[in-house]
Amino acid sequence: MTKNNLHTFHIPVMGLAYTIDSPIRVAQYGISSVIALADDDLIEKMRNFYSTKFNIPYEEITQKFHDYRAERITSYLNLVDKIVKEKFENFKIELAESKTALENFMSMLPNTSDIKKGFQNLLDDGIAFKENIQNYIETHLFPGEIDVNIMTKLDKDNFIKNEQLPIEFNDAHAVLRGFANSNLQSSVVLSAGMNPRLFGYFENFKDFFPNENNELKKKIILKVSDFRSAMIQGNFLAKKGLWVSEYRIESGLNCGGHAFATDGLLLGTILEEFKQKKEQLIQSAHDLMIKALQAKNQHFPENPLELKITVQGGVGTAAEHEFLLDEYNVDSVGWGSPFLLVPEATSVDKETRNLLMNAKEDDFYLSNISPLGVPFNTLKGTTNEFLKQKRIQENKAGSSCPKKFLALSKEYDPHGICTASKKYQDIKLEELEAKKVSLSADEFEKNKIKITEKSCLCVGLANASYLENDIKIKGQAQGVVICPGPNLAYFDQEVSLKQMIQHIYQGKSIIRTNDRPNLFIKELKMYISYFRNEIQSVSGELTTAQHKKWNTFKSNLLDGIEYYKNLFESTIAFKGDLNQLDSCKSELVGIKIPVSELV
């Protein structure tokens, strides 16, 4: 019996607040979820909130503490671990004592689950029910994983006055230390690409290396968008004696939050490559890891450790869920944005949840609001958007920037400034004003929007938890930023955890529209739209490199369409979508890549 096979879905990280306490809400049911660790201020306030709620002594860790960021994270994760374990023990007692509770729990398990069948056999037996059921629960049930997420780009240098602190006090380094020092036996999800300094820092913590029994107390999950980046990053870590236990493949565009578009590689073709080359990925990393561990005189496993492949981004029906598991042999499927409509699972304030329920396809868009300069999936009509526009109209553009997690631009200050801050936007607007005479009114307005459209994500992505739990919000009003994937357009009602799980497993659909495209078609359409916008928005002379990139992009999309044609023809679930592929191909072929003025 392996520990993780109760459910075939997981809840990925969402924003800063939306899954901040999801393990406390759902882990007792065996559901794994991911906590964002970027905001230690939010984490400290949530530790205070839950300590009070569960009558656990609380002592504030203020910014005066030497290593406050790491200590806040360690303390919160230990608290979550403690609460989850207590809730799980209580849940086991409830299952053993109440057939109704057990039947209700069984209705939330996949029909294919051996554990579900085991429970059913015990119920059918009926003899010595309580004693047998207790033994079965003890040996077969485990709480869901309390995983954490580190966005590798958020690794700002920190200073005391003008003196730069050592690298281990950088934001992401301190976060990793906070997780490494916690009691958790779970995984850290690394997202947003490679950070060699941070990856090297893992070597300082023994929990990431295999013990004498070839077990890892703490595991590494890499969120990747294609096979090549998985191989590069996995081997980089393996050379340090570190094993990647899971590659979490996320759609480049059909996802929530920051969207890291591929070079036109579509999700189906990426999954196919992982399926075909999984052994290569395992063997390559294993050989490198053994060499590294031998060089360090550390214990090394003779055989490769377990490696999982999981997928997320735009999955919306039981049929799609099953298809991904069966066709690509993935170990789990991530369901993110739909869980924003499940109050039992995620932390969302009422106003934002209502906005999500009523949002239509056109309300979800890929924006430029992130100070990271990476396209960001968001929603029209947020309170953050309203307050930001109000400040712009009053000539007070920009945020007061209280948290500075995204203060990464060194253009005007060696300490770093956030491009969403008032300080940065004031300088940029002044520079623009000085050039006004040489610009047309249209160019001036476009440049102004480019400067002022950036949103304060640090505050906006955290506020939902404060609002939901009546925690006082200090400072400048930023409202709420929400970052759902476009898939949420087809979910329009608040549902219970049980309803959502039965939607995933048993096809008891909660979708009330018939016009939802399947996840592959939706992503394809997004890539075609993205491609067209990239070409239309180019200004100045076209370089040979840019021309080559676009040709590769288009070629990859056409290859993806051919792949889907073969796939859909052999799959009953998608046969009806073949004509959509044809129209997508016609649309793509019609987009002409400019060739004049190559430099």
Secondary structure as UniProt FT lines:
FT   TURN            3..4
FT   STRAND          9..11
FT   TURN            15..21
FT   HELIX           22..26
FT   HELIX           27..29
FT   STRAND          33..36
FT   HELIX           40..53
FT   TURN            54..55
FT   TURN            63..64
FT   TURN            66..67
FT   HELIX           68..97
FT   HELIX           99..106
FT   TURN            107..108
FT   TURN            111..112
FT   HELIX           114..125
FT   TURN            127..128
FT   HELIX           129..140
FT   STRAND          146..151
FT   TURN            152..153
FT   STRAND          159..160
FT   TURN            161..162
FT   STRAND          163..164
FT   HELIX           167..169
FT   HELIX           171..180
FT   STRAND          187..191
FT   HELIX           196..201
FT   HELIX           202..204
FT   HELIX           206..208
FT   TURN            212..213
FT   STRAND          219..224
FT   HELIX           227..238
FT   TURN            239..241
FT   STRAND          244..250
FT   STRAND          257..258
FT   HELIX           267..295
FT   TURN            296..297
FT   STRAND          308..312
FT   HELIX           318..328
FT   STRAND          332..334
FT   HELIX           337..341
FT   TURN            343..345
FT   HELIX           350..358
FT   HELIX           361..363
FT   STRAND          364..367
FT   TURN            371..372
FT   STRAND          376..379
FT   TURN            380..381
FT   HELIX           383..393
FT   TURN            394..395
FT   TURN            405..406
FT   TURN            414..415
FT   TURN            419..420
FT   HELIX           422..434
FT   HELIX           436..438
FT   HELIX           441..452
FT   HELIX           457..460
FT   TURN            461..462
FT   HELIX           463..468
FT   TURN            469..470
FT   HELIX           486..490
FT   HELIX           497..505
FT   HELIX           519..536
FT   HELIX           544..569
FT   HELIX           572..577
FT   HELIX           578..589
FT   TURN            596..597
//
